[in-house]
Amino acid sequence: MQILAVVGFGVLLGFIGLAMTRNLFGFVDAEARRLSRNPLNRLWGIPDRDPAELRQAAGFNVARFLVGGAALLLGAAAVIGGIVLLVSGPLD
């Protein structure tokens, strides 16, 4: 059961990473909207930005690919590790 939970968690983590890197379901668009109108920005004196301008910023794209790619790779590693443990049998 624990091995199947690891595989399921890996699939979920990999899907989140894929959604972040490929902008599936408008995930990146929603995050850009949320970040462009963040109430903490107003508190710190940072003006609101256009979400399209924020999406085109180099730092936003680099962070998106780093975090999404890391989640995708960790999810793939969890799935592969879970499959190896499932095939190799119990760890007694």
C-alpha positions in Angstrom: 0.0 0.0 0.0 2.8 2.4 0.8 4.4 1.8 -2.5 1.2 2.6 -4.4 0.9 5.7 -2.3 4.4 6.8 -3.4 3.5 6.1 -7.0 0.3 8.1 -6.7 2.1 11.0 -5.0 4.7 10.9 -7.7 2.0 11.1 -10.4 0.4 14.0 -8.7 3.7 15.9 -8.2 4.7 15.2 -11.8 1.3 16.5 -13.1 1.7 19.7 -11.0 5.1 20.2 -12.5 3.9 19.6 -16.0 1.0 22.1 -15.4 3.5 24.7 -14.3 6.0 24.3 -17.1 3.5 23.9 -20.0 0.8 26.3 -18.6 -1.9 23.6 -18.6 -5.4 24.7 -17.6 -4.2 28.4 -17.4 -2.2 27.7 -14.3 0.5 30.2 -15.1 -2.0 32.8 -16.2 -3.8 32.6 -12.9 -0.6 32.8 -10.9 0.5 35.9 -12.9 -2.8 37.5 -12.2 -2.5 36.7 -8.5 1.1 38.0 -8.3 0.4 41.2 -10.2 -2.3 42.3 -7.8 -0.8 41.0 -4.6 -1.9 43.1 -1.6 1.6 42.8 -0.1 3.0 44.7 -3.1 0.9 47.7 -2.2 2.0 47.5 1.4 5.7 47.6 0.2 5.0 50.4 -2.3 5.3 48.2 -5.4 2.8 49.3 -8.0 0.4 46.8 -9.6 1.6 45.4 -12.9 -0.2 44.0 -15.9 -0.4 40.2 -15.7 0.8 39.9 -19.4 3.8 42.1 -18.6 4.6 39.9 -15.5 4.3 36.7 -17.6 6.9 38.0 -20.1 9.4 38.9 -17.3 12.6 36.9 -17.4 12.6 36.2 -13.7 9.0 34.9 -13.7 9.7 32.5 -16.6 13.0 31.2 -15.1 11.3 30.6 -11.7 8.4 28.9 -13.4 10.6 26.5 -15.3 12.9 25.8 -12.3 10.0 25.1 -9.9 7.9 23.2 -12.5 10.9 21.2 -13.8 12.0 20.3 -10.3 8.4 19.1 -9.4 8.2 17.2 -12.6 11.6 15.5 -12.0 10.8 14.7 -8.4 7.4 13.2 -9.4 9.1 11.1 -12.1 11.7 9.9 -9.6 9.0 8.9 -7.1 7.0 7.0 -9.8 10.1 5.2 -11.0 11.2 4.4 -7.4 7.7 3.2 -6.5 7.6 0.9 -9.6 11.1 -0.5 -8.8 10.0 -1.2 -5.3 6.7 -2.8 -6.5 8.5 -5.1 -9.0 11.4 -6.0 -6.6 9.0 -7.2 -3.9 8.9 -6.5 -0.1 11.8 -4.9 1.6 11.8 -7.4 4.5 
